[in-house]
C-alpha cells in the first residue's frame, strides 16, 4: 500500500492505492482529480510528485499541455505531442505550504487551439491521456509534539487522516492469559476501526519498550522499567512519554487483575470521549449486546437508505472539470436476491440553473464497483404516458427520480458507487466564459433499497470470512465468537489475533468487545460459539487434533486432498452462486512447495456443535502466520480466498473446495421453490413431466368413470 519510515518522517503516497486504475482524461479539453489526506500532526519539510502518464496517437500527432494542480494551485505542467516528442514521466517539486490535512490533486489536459471550443463538441474518444497508477507523491515530514492528554485520542497513536497503514506495537505481560489477550484484542479492535481500510498491524513483544508510540498492558502493578506507577486504583488508562524515544508516547491500559484490564480496555474501545487528562479511571460499562446484522457499516435491509446517511454521501456534487464523486458502502455478506435481479437505487439529480448547459446531451454515468450500471440524461426523453402525466400533473423537472438496478452479482461486502457527470454546453456557448457550477450533483435524498433481499448463504465459505469476517461478524460485537489460542501464545500468534480483530472492527464499524479467548485445552467450554483457532503447528494442539476436518492435509512429505462430491451427490447438492466454479489449485501449489514455510486458512463445521462453524489459521513458521493475518487486510489477496481451504507460501496463494456445503438462513417459500427448481433443472423438468402425466392420467380416468356413469344412467332410464 503506502510506504514510509518507521517513525513516519517520510511518506510515499501512490496513486494505485488511492485508485485501482488509471485516471482517464478524454477529449480535447478535460480535467480529473483525486483526494488524499495527511496526518494532522505532520509538519511538511519537502514535497515532490512523480507523474507517470500515457496518451493516444491522436495526442502525439498534435500539441497539448498537461497541467497539475494541488488544492487549485498549479505545481507543474508538461508539453505533450509532436513538439515535445514522446514522454511518459515528469517530476515536479512543490512548496509544502500548499498541503493541508485534506487535499485534492487535479490534472488538466488541453490540445492547443482545439481546447477553446471543446465544451461545445462531442467528446472525441480518440483523444485521451491517462495518469497511470505508478504516479506517486513523496513527502518529507516532521512530527509535531502532542501533550500527554487522553482527550487527544486516538492521536498520536493513530490518526484517521494518516495515509499510511497503522503499525502500532503492543507490550504485554509474558505468557499472557486469556483475559489479557481479550483486553489487548479490544484495544486492537478500537485502533483497527480508526485505521479503516488502510489496514493495521500490531507487533507484540513481552519485554522492553519499542522506540515508537506503543500500547502497554500493565497487570498487577508490573510496570515496564522506566515507567512510574500511575496514581489511583482500579481500571485506569494513561498517556506517558516513552523513555525509549523522546518524541513518542505510551498508552497504558492498567488493571490489578484481568477483570480490571478488560474493564479498562472496554472503556478505551467504546467510551473514549469519557477519558481526559494524563490518566483517567476507566470503568464504563460495555454497550448493550448488538443484534444480528446491525453493524453500523452495513446498510440495513429493512428499509431504503438515503445516500446522505452514508459517510461520504452528503456532498456528491459533480462538475465536468472535476473528478467524479464517489460513495462507498458495505452490505451484509450473505445477501440473497432470489427472484430479484438485484437492489434498486432511486437517483434524484440536482440541476443548477446554468443557461449554457445543454440538458438533452448531458448525462450522468453511474458505476458500481467500476462497472457501469446506469446512464441518466439530465433531461430524459419521456414516453407518451409520462408526458401525459406531466401535462396533467405539472411539476418541477428537477424533481424527477430515476431508477437504477444494482445487479446482485456485482454487489459485494465492500462497494463503491462512482457518479461521472458529463455536462455538455450549448452550441452557442463561449467556452472561456462558462461558470462551471458545483451545484449540479446527486441529491443526498437519493436512496439505495435492499429491503426485499434475504439472508441466505452456504458454508463453509472462506470468501465471506476474508472479506468481512463473516459469519463471526453477524453480531458486530462478536458475542457468538471464541478465539482458541495455545496455552502459551507466542508474540506472533497474539499479533495474528489482534490483526484479525482489527480487520473485523473495520468491517462492521464496531470495536469487538464480547468475544471470548480460551486455551485449546478448554475449547469444550465454548461449544455454543463459532470458533477461530489460531496458532503454529508446533504450538497449537488443535491444528493436529482437528486436522482430519481439513479438506487438504499437508505433511512434510505429502499432500492429500479430500475427494469431491460424487456425480450422484452433486445431483442432490443445491446451486450456490457464491461457490467457486472450479475446485482450486491449493493441493498442486502445496506439492510444488513441500518443505517450505506456509500458512493456511481452513473452515469446517465444529466437531463440538453441528450448528457452529470453525475457521483455523495455522502456519509452520511465525512470520508466515503474521503474513496470513496481514493479507486479510489486502483487498487484492482477500479476493482470491475462497472455498474451504486456502494455502499461502511466500506471496503465492491458492484455494481448494471439496464442494460439501450446508445452506444457512431463511427464504420465502416461493423463492425457495424457485431456487430449488433452478438448482435441479433436470430433476425439476422430470418432476414437471411426471406431474403432467399424473394429471393427464387422472383426468382420463375421471372422464372414463364419468362416461360410464352417464351410460349406466341412460340405460337405467331407458329400461
C-alpha positions in Angstrom: 0.0 0.0 0.0 1.7 3.2 1.2 5.3 3.0 2.4 7.2 5.1 4.9 9.9 5.0 7.6 9.2 3.6 11.0 8.9 7.0 12.7 6.6 8.3 9.9 9.0 11.0 8.7 8.7 10.2 5.1 5.6 9.1 3.1 5.2 7.7 -0.4 1.6 8.1 -1.5 0.9 6.1 -4.6 -2.0 6.6 -7.0 -2.5 2.9 -7.3 -3.5 2.7 -3.6 -5.9 5.7 -3.9 -7.4 4.3 -7.1 -7.0 0.8 -8.6 -6.9 2.0 -12.2 -5.6 5.0 -14.2 -7.2 8.4 -14.1 -8.6 8.9 -17.6 -8.9 12.3 -19.4 -10.8 12.2 -22.7 -11.4 14.8 -25.3 -9.6 18.0 -26.4 -10.1 19.5 -23.0 -10.6 17.5 -19.9 -9.9 17.5 -16.2 -9.9 14.9 -13.4 -8.6 14.6 -9.9 -8.3 12.6 -6.7 -8.4 13.3 -3.0 -5.9 12.3 -0.3 -5.2 13.1 3.3 -2.2 13.6 5.6 -1.8 13.4 9.4 -2.9 16.3 11.4 0.3 16.4 13.4 2.7 16.4 10.5 4.8 19.4 9.5 5.9 19.1 5.9 9.6 19.8 5.0 9.8 18.8 1.4 7.4 17.5 -1.3 7.5 16.4 -4.9 5.3 14.5 -7.3 6.5 11.9 -9.8 3.9 11.9 -12.7 3.7 8.8 -14.9 1.3 9.1 -17.9 0.4 7.8 -21.3 -1.5 9.3 -24.2 -3.1 8.3 -27.5 -1.7 8.6 -31.0 -4.1 11.5 -31.7 -2.5 13.5 -28.9 1.0 12.5 -30.2 0.2 14.0 -33.6 -0.9 17.3 -32.1 0.4 19.7 -29.5 -1.1 19.8 -26.0 -0.3 20.5 -22.4 -1.0 18.5 -19.2 -1.2 20.7 -16.0 -1.0 19.5 -12.4 -2.7 21.4 -9.6 -2.7 20.8 -5.8 -5.6 22.4 -4.0 -6.3 24.6 -7.0 -2.7 25.9 -7.1 -0.6 25.0 -10.1 2.5 22.9 -9.3 3.7 22.0 -12.8 2.9 21.3 -16.5 4.4 19.1 -19.2 4.0 19.6 -23.0 2.7 16.6 -25.0 2.7 15.8 -28.7 4.9 16.3 -31.7 6.7 19.4 -30.5 8.0 17.7 -27.3 8.4 14.1 -28.6 7.4 11.0 -26.6 7.3 11.5 -22.9 5.9 9.2 -20.2 7.2 10.7 -16.9 7.7 14.1 -15.3 8.8 15.2 -11.8 7.8 18.4 -10.0 9.0 19.8 -6.7 6.4 22.0 -5.0 6.2 24.0 -1.8 4.9 22.0 1.2 2.9 25.1 2.2 0.3 24.0 -0.4 -0.5 20.9 1.6 -3.3 20.6 4.2 -5.0 17.7 6.0 -7.5 17.2 3.2 -6.0 17.6 -0.3 -7.1 17.4 -3.9 -4.7 16.6 -6.7 -6.0 17.7 -10.1 -4.9 17.0 -13.7 -6.0 19.2 -16.6 -5.3 18.5 -20.3 -6.0 20.6 -23.4 -5.0 20.4 -27.0 -3.7 23.8 -28.2 -6.3 25.5 -30.4 -8.9 22.8 -30.0 -9.5 23.1 -26.3 -11.0 26.6 -26.5 -14.1 25.2 -28.2 -14.1 21.7 -26.8 -17.0 22.3 -24.5 -19.4 22.5 -27.4 -18.1 19.4 -29.2 -18.9 15.8 -28.6 -16.2 14.0 -26.7 -13.6 12.6 -29.1 -12.7 9.2 -27.8 -9.5 9.1 -29.9 -8.0 11.9 -27.8 -7.1 10.8 -24.3 -4.4 11.0 -21.6 -4.1 8.5 -18.7 -2.5 9.3 -15.4 -1.0 5.9 -14.6 -1.3 4.2 -11.1 2.5 4.3 -10.8 2.3 8.1 -10.1 3.3 9.0 -6.6 3.7 11.9 -4.2 6.8 11.9 -1.9 6.5 13.9 1.4 9.2 14.5 4.0 7.6 15.4 7.3 8.4 16.2 10.9 6.0 15.0 13.6 4.7 17.8 15.9 4.6 17.2 19.7 1.3 16.4 21.4 0.6 16.9 25.1 0.1 13.8 27.4 -3.7 14.1 27.3 -6.2 11.3 26.7 -8.6 13.8 25.2 -6.3 13.8 22.1 -7.0 10.1 21.5 -6.7 8.3 19.1 -3.8 10.6 18.3 -0.8 10.3 18.4 -1.1 6.5 18.3 -3.4 6.6 15.2 -4.8 9.3 13.0 -7.9 8.8 10.8 -6.2 11.2 8.3 -3.0 9.2 8.1 -2.5 7.9 4.6 -0.2 5.1 5.9 -1.3 1.8 7.3 -1.3 1.7 11.0 1.7 0.0 12.7 1.3 0.1 16.5 3.4 -2.1 18.7 1.8 -3.7 21.9 3.7 -4.7 25.0 2.0 -7.5 27.0 3.0 -9.4 30.2 5.0 -12.5 29.4 2.8 -15.6 28.9 -0.4 -13.7 28.7 -3.5 -15.5 30.0 -6.8 -15.4 28.0 -8.2 -12.4 29.9 -5.1 -10.3 29.0 -5.4 -11.3 25.3 -9.1 -10.4 25.4 -8.2 -6.9 26.7 -5.5 -6.5 24.1 -7.9 -7.5 21.4 -10.5 -4.9 22.5 -7.8 -2.2 22.2 -6.6 -3.6 18.8 -10.2 -3.5 17.5 -10.5 0.1 18.6 -7.4 1.1 16.6 -8.3 -1.1 13.7 -11.6 0.9 13.4 -9.6 4.1 13.4 -7.2 2.8 10.7 -10.1 1.8 8.5 -9.5 0.2 5.1 -5.8 1.3 5.1 -5.1 -1.7 7.4 -3.5 -2.2 10.7 -0.8 -4.3 12.2 0.1 -4.8 15.9 3.6 -6.2 16.5 3.8 -7.8 20.0 6.6 -8.0 22.5 6.8 -9.3 26.1 9.9 -7.4 27.3 11.3 -4.0 26.8 9.8 -1.0 25.1 9.8 -0.2 21.3 11.3 3.1 20.1 8.0 4.4 18.9 4.4 5.0 20.0 3.1 1.8 21.6 0.3 0.3 23.8 1.3 -1.2 27.1 -0.9 -3.5 29.2 0.0 -3.3 32.9 -1.3 -6.1 35.0 -0.9 -6.3 38.8 1.3 -3.2 39.1 4.1 -4.6 37.0 5.2 -1.5 35.0 7.9 -1.7 32.4 11.3 -0.3 33.6 11.4 3.5 33.4 7.7 4.0 33.7 6.4 5.5 37.0 3.4 4.0 38.7 0.1 5.8 37.8 -1.9 7.1 40.8 -5.2 5.7 41.7 -6.7 2.2 42.0 -8.9 0.0 39.8 -9.0 0.1 35.9 -7.2 3.1 34.5 -5.8 4.4 31.2 -2.9 6.8 30.9 -0.6 8.5 28.3 3.0 9.0 29.2 6.3 9.8 27.4 8.2 6.8 26.1 11.6 6.6 27.7 12.9 4.6 24.7 12.3 7.5 22.3 11.8 11.1 23.4 9.2 12.2 20.9 6.9 9.1 21.2 4.2 8.1 23.7 3.0 5.1 25.6 -0.7 4.3 26.1 -1.0 2.4 29.3 -4.0 0.1 30.0 -3.9 -0.7 33.7 -5.6 -3.2 35.9 -4.9 -5.1 39.1 -6.2 -8.3 37.5 -7.5 -9.5 34.2 -11.1 -8.4 35.0 -9.9 -4.8 35.6 -7.8 -4.9 32.4 -10.9 -5.9 30.4 -12.8 -3.1 32.0 -10.1 -0.5 31.1 -9.8 -1.9 27.6 -13.6 -1.8 27.1 -13.8 1.8 28.3 -11.0 2.8 25.9 -12.7 0.9 23.0 -16.3 2.1 23.5 -16.2 5.3 25.7 -13.0 7.2 24.6 -14.8 10.5 24.9 -15.1 9.9 28.7 -11.3 9.9 29.1 -9.2 13.1 29.6 -6.1 14.3 31.3 -2.8 12.4 31.7 -4.6 9.5 33.3 -8.2 8.6 34.0 -10.3 6.0 35.7 -11.8 3.6 33.2 -14.7 1.5 34.4 -17.5 2.4 32.0 -20.0 -0.5 31.3 -20.0 -2.0 27.9 -22.8 -1.0 25.5 -25.8 -3.4 25.3 -25.3 -6.5 23.2 -25.6 -6.0 19.5 -28.4 -7.6 17.4 -27.8 -9.7 14.3 -26.9 -7.7 11.2 -27.0 -4.3 12.9 -23.3 -3.5 12.1 -23.2 0.3 11.6 -21.2 0.0 8.4 -23.7 -2.4 6.8 -26.6 -0.7 5.2 -29.9 -2.0 6.6 -32.1 -4.4 4.6 -35.4 -3.5 6.3 -35.7 0.0 4.7 -34.4 2.2 1.9 -31.2 4.1 2.9 -30.6 7.7 1.9 -27.2 8.4 0.4 -26.9 11.3 2.9 -26.8 8.7 5.7 -23.6 7.2 4.3 -20.2 8.6 5.5 -19.3 10.2 2.1 -22.8 10.6 0.7 -23.7 14.1 2.0 -21.8 16.1 -0.6 -21.9 14.4 -4.0 -21.7 17.3 -6.4 -20.1 16.9 -9.8 -18.6 19.2 -12.5 -17.4 18.5 -15.9 -13.9 19.7 -15.0 -13.6 17.9 -11.7 -13.3 14.3 -10.5 -16.4 12.2 -10.2 -17.9 12.0 -6.7 -17.8 8.6 -5.0 -19.9 6.9 -2.4 -18.8 3.8 -0.6 -21.0 1.4 1.4 -20.9 -2.1 2.8 -23.5 -4.8 2.9 -24.0 -8.0 4.9 -22.0 -10.7 3.0 -24.8 -13.2 2.9 -27.4 -11.3 0.9 -29.6 -13.5 -1.4 -31.6 -11.8 -4.1 -33.8 -14.8 -5.1 -36.2 -13.8 -7.8 -34.9 -10.3 -7.9 -32.2 -9.2 -10.3 -30.5 -7.1 -7.6 -31.1 -4.0 -5.4 -32.5 -0.7 -6.6 -31.2 2.8 -6.4 -33.5 5.8 -6.8 -31.5 8.7 -8.1 -32.5 12.3 -7.9 -30.2 14.6 -9.9 -30.0 18.2 -8.7 -29.5 20.6 -11.6 -28.1 24.1 -11.3 -29.8 26.8 -13.4 -26.8 27.2 -15.7 -28.2 28.6 -19.0 -25.2 27.3 -21.0 -25.9 23.6 -20.2 -27.4 21.5 -23.0 -29.5 19.1 -20.8 -30.6 16.9 -23.8 -26.9 16.0 -24.4 -25.7 15.9 -20.8 -25.9 12.9 -18.7 -24.6 11.1 -15.5 -23.0 7.7 -15.7 -23.2 5.5 -12.6 -20.6 2.8 -11.9 -20.9 0.1 -9.3 -17.5 -1.4 -8.4 -16.0 0.0 -11.6 -18.7 -1.4 -13.9 -21.4 0.9 -15.4 -24.9 0.1 -14.2 -26.8 3.2 -15.3 -26.8 6.2 -17.6 -29.2 9.0 -16.7 -29.8 12.0 -19.0 -30.3 15.4 -17.4 -33.4 15.8 -19.5 -34.8 12.3 -20.2 -36.9 11.7 -23.3 -40.2 10.9 -21.8 -42.5 8.3 -23.1 -46.1 9.2 -24.2 -47.7 8.2 -20.8 -45.0 10.1 -18.9 -45.6 13.2 -21.0 -49.3 12.9 -20.4 -48.8 12.5 -16.7 -46.6 15.7 -16.6 -49.1 17.6 -18.7 -52.0 16.6 -16.3 -49.9 17.0 -13.1 -47.2 19.6 -13.9 -44.2 19.7 -11.6 -40.5 20.7 -11.4 -38.4 18.7 -13.9 -35.7 18.7 -11.3 -37.9 16.5 -9.1 -37.7 13.5 -11.4 -36.3 10.3 -9.8 -34.5 7.8 -12.0 -34.4 4.1 -11.1 -31.1 2.2 -11.4 -30.6 -1.5 -11.0 -27.7 -2.6 -8.8 -27.1 -6.2 -10.1 -26.9 -8.7 -7.3 -23.8 -10.4 -8.8 -22.0 -7.0 -8.7 -22.8 -6.3 -5.0 -20.0 -7.3 -2.7 -19.3 -6.8 1.0 -17.5 -3.6 0.1 -18.9 -1.5 -2.7 -18.2 1.8 -4.4 -20.6 4.0 -6.5 -19.0 6.4 -8.9 -21.0 9.3 -10.4 -19.4 10.6 -13.6 -21.0 13.9 -14.8 -20.8 14.6 -18.5 -22.2 18.1 -18.9 -22.4 19.4 -22.4 -22.6 23.1 -23.4 -25.0 24.6 -26.0 -23.6 25.2 -29.5 -23.5 29.0 -29.0 -21.8 28.9 -25.6 -18.5 30.7 -25.0 -16.2 28.1 -23.5 -13.9 30.6 -21.9 -16.8 32.4 -20.1 -18.5 29.4 -18.7 -19.2 29.2 -14.9 -19.0 25.5 -14.1 -21.4 25.3 -11.2 -20.7 22.8 -8.4 -24.4 22.9 -7.5 -25.1 20.2 -10.0 -25.0 16.9 -8.3 -26.7 13.9 -6.7 -29.3 14.8 -4.1 -28.5 13.2 -0.7 -32.1 12.1 -0.5 -31.5 9.6 -3.3 -31.8 6.1 -1.9 -30.4 2.6 -2.1 -33.1 -0.1 -1.5 -32.1 -3.6 -0.5 -35.2 -4.1 1.6 -36.6 -7.1 -0.3 -33.5 -9.4 0.0 -33.0 -12.4 2.2 -30.0 -13.6 4.3 -29.1 -17.0 2.9 -25.7 -18.5 2.2 -23.8 -21.8 2.1 -20.9 -22.6 4.4 -18.0 -23.2 4.7 -17.1 -20.2 2.6 -13.8 -18.5 3.3 -14.6 -15.7 0.8 -17.2 -14.3 3.3 -14.6 -14.6 6.1 -11.8 -13.0 4.2 -13.9 -10.0 3.1 -15.9 -9.3 6.2 -15.1 -11.8 8.9 -18.4 -13.5 8.3 -20.3 -15.3 9.9 -18.5 -14.2 13.0 -19.3 -10.6 12.4 -23.0 -11.4 12.0 -23.1 -10.0 15.6 -20.8 -6.9 15.3 -19.5 -7.2 18.9 -18.6 -10.9 18.2 -20.8 -12.1 21.1 -21.1 -15.5 19.5 -17.3 -15.9 18.8 -14.5 -17.5 20.7 -10.8 -17.4 19.8 -8.9 -20.5 20.7 -5.2 -19.9 21.5 -2.3 -22.1 22.6 -1.6 -22.5 26.3 1.5 -20.3 25.9 1.0 -17.9 23.0 4.0 -16.6 21.1 4.1 -12.9 20.2 3.4 -13.7 16.5 0.3 -15.7 17.5 -1.0 -12.8 19.6 -0.3 -10.4 16.8 -2.3 -12.5 14.4 -5.2 -12.5 16.8 -5.1 -8.7 17.1 -4.6 -8.1 13.3 -7.8 -10.2 12.7 -9.8 -8.3 15.3 -8.8 -5.0 13.7 -10.0 -6.3 10.3 -13.3 -7.3 11.8 -13.8 -3.9 13.5 -13.2 -2.2 10.2 -15.7 -4.5 8.5 -18.5 -3.7 11.0 -17.8 -0.3 12.4 -17.8 -1.6 16.0 -14.8 -2.4 18.2 -15.4 -6.1 19.2 -15.9 -6.4 23.0 -17.9 -9.5 23.7 -15.7 -12.2 22.2 -14.1 -14.8 24.4 -10.5 -16.1 24.4 -9.9 -19.7 25.6 -6.9 -22.0 25.7 -7.1 -25.1 23.4 -7.4 -27.4 26.4 -10.7 -25.8 27.4 -12.2 -25.5 24.0 -15.2 -27.7 25.0 -16.4 -24.9 27.2 -17.0 -22.8 24.0 -19.1 -25.4 22.2 -22.0 -22.9 21.8 -19.9 -20.4 19.9 -18.3 -20.2 16.5 -14.6 -20.8 16.8 -11.5 -19.2 15.3 -8.4 -21.3 16.1 -5.0 -19.6 15.7 -1.5 -20.9 16.1 1.6 -22.6 14.9 1.7 -26.3 14.1 4.3 -26.7 16.8 2.3 -24.8 19.5 -1.4 -25.1 18.8 -2.6 -28.7 19.5 -6.0 -28.3 17.8 -4.3 -27.9 14.4 -3.3 -31.6 14.7 -6.3 -32.8 16.7 -8.8 -31.4 14.1 -6.6 -31.9 11.1 -8.9 -34.6 9.7 -11.6 -32.0 9.1 -9.4 -30.0 6.7 -10.2 -30.6 3.0 -6.4 -30.5 2.3 -4.0 -32.2 4.7 -0.3 -31.4 4.4 2.7 -33.3 5.9 6.4 -32.7 5.3 6.3 -35.4 2.6 2.8 -35.5 1.2 -0.3 -33.5 0.3 -3.8 -35.2 0.4 -7.0 -33.5 -0.8 -10.4 -34.7 0.3 -12.3 -36.2 -2.6 -15.0 -34.1 -4.1 -18.7 -34.9 -4.4 -19.6 -37.9 -6.4 -21.8 -37.5 -9.5 -24.8 -38.7 -7.7 -24.2 -36.4 -4.7 -23.7 -33.4 -7.0 -27.2 -34.0 -8.4 -28.6 -33.5 -4.9 -26.4 -30.5 -4.0 -28.4 -27.2 -4.5 -26.7 -24.5 -6.5 -24.6 -21.9 -4.7 -23.8 -18.8 -6.8 -21.1 -17.8 -4.3 -19.3 -21.1 -4.6 -16.1 -21.3 -6.8 -16.7 -22.6 -10.3 -13.8 -25.0 -10.0 -12.1 -26.9 -7.2 -8.9 -24.8 -6.9 -5.2 -25.5 -7.1 -4.1 -25.4 -3.5 -3.0 -29.1 -3.5 -0.9 -28.6 -6.5 0.8 -25.4 -5.1 1.4 -27.2 -1.8 3.0 -30.2 -3.6 5.3 -27.9 -5.5 6.4 -26.2 -2.3 6.8 -29.2 0.1 9.3 -28.4 2.8 8.9 -24.6 2.5 7.2 -22.4 5.2 3.5 -22.0 4.6 0.3 -20.7 6.3 -3.3 -21.8 5.7 -7.0 -21.0 6.3 -9.4 -23.8 6.8 -13.1 -23.8 7.5 -15.5 -26.6 8.6 -18.4 -27.3 10.9 -17.5 -27.5 14.5 -16.7 -31.0 15.9 -18.3 -29.8 19.2 -21.6 -28.4 17.7 -23.1 -29.2 14.3 -24.6 -25.7 14.1 -21.3 -23.8 14.7 -18.5 -23.0 12.3 -14.7 -23.3 12.8 -12.0 -21.3 11.0 -8.5 -22.4 11.6 -5.5 -20.1 10.9 -2.3 -22.2 11.1 1.3 -22.0 10.0 4.6 -23.7 10.2 6.6 -20.5 10.8 5.8 -17.4 13.0 6.4 -15.0 10.1 4.1 -16.9 7.8 1.3 -16.8 10.4 1.6 -13.0 10.6 1.7 -12.7 6.8 -1.6 -14.6 6.6 -3.4 -12.4 9.1 -2.0 -9.2 7.4 -3.1 -10.4 3.9 -6.7 -10.4 5.1 -6.4 -6.6 5.1 -5.2 -6.6 1.4 -8.3 -6.5 -0.9 -6.4 -8.0 -3.8 -5.3 -11.0 -1.8 -8.6 -11.4 0.0 -10.4 -11.5 -3.4 -8.5 -14.8 -4.1 -9.6 -16.5 -0.9 -12.5 -18.9 -1.5 -13.7 -22.4 -0.8 -12.9 -24.2 2.5 -9.1 -24.2 2.4 -6.6 -21.6 1.4 -2.8 -22.2 1.1 -0.2 -19.4 1.2 3.5 -19.7 0.7 5.6 -16.6 0.2 3.4 -14.3 -1.9 1.6 -17.1 -3.7 -1.8 -18.4 -2.6 -4.4 -20.8 -3.9 -7.7 -22.1 -2.6 -9.4 -25.5 -2.7 -13.0 -26.6 -2.1 -14.4 -30.1 -1.5 -17.9 -28.9 -2.7 -19.5 -30.1 0.5 -21.6 -27.3 2.0 -24.7 -26.5 4.0 -27.1 -23.6 3.5 -27.9 -21.3 6.4 -30.7 -18.7 6.5 -34.3 -18.4 5.6 -36.1 -17.9 2.3 -39.7 -17.1 1.4 -41.5 -20.2 0.2 -41.8 -19.0 -3.4 -38.1 -18.1 -3.5 -37.1 -21.5 -2.1 -39.2 -23.3 -4.7 -37.6 -21.1 -7.4 -34.1 -21.7 -6.0 -34.6 -25.4 -5.8 -36.1 -25.6 -9.3 -33.1 -23.6 -10.6 -30.7 -25.9 -8.7 -32.1 -29.1 -10.0 -33.2 -28.1 -13.5 -33.2 -31.7 -14.9 -34.9 -33.1 -11.8 -37.4 -30.2 -11.9 -38.2 -30.9 -15.5 -38.7 -34.7 -14.8 -40.9 -33.9 -11.9 -42.9 -31.5 -14.0 -43.3 -34.1 -16.7 -44.4 -36.6 -14.1 -46.9 -34.2 -12.6 -48.4 -33.6 -16.1 -48.6 -37.3 -16.8 -50.2 -38.0 -13.4 -52.6 -35.1 -14.0 -53.4 -36.4 -17.6 -54.0 -39.9 -16.3 -56.2 -38.7 -13.5 -58.3 -36.6 -16.0 -58.5 -39.6 -18.4 -59.6 -41.9 -15.6 -62.1 -39.4 -14.2 -63.5 -38.8 -17.7 -63.9 -42.6 -18.3 -65.5 -43.1 -15.0 -68.0 -40.2 -15.6 -68.8 -41.5 -19.1 -69.5 -45.0 -17.6 -71.8 -43.4 -15.0 -73.7 -41.5 -17.7 -74.1 -44.6 -19.9 -75.4 -46.6 -16.9 -77.9 -43.8 -16.0 -79.0 -43.7 -19.7 -79.6 -47.4 -19.8 -81.4 -47.3 -16.5 -83.7 -44.6 -17.7 -84.4 -46.4 -21.0 -85.4 -49.6 -19.2 
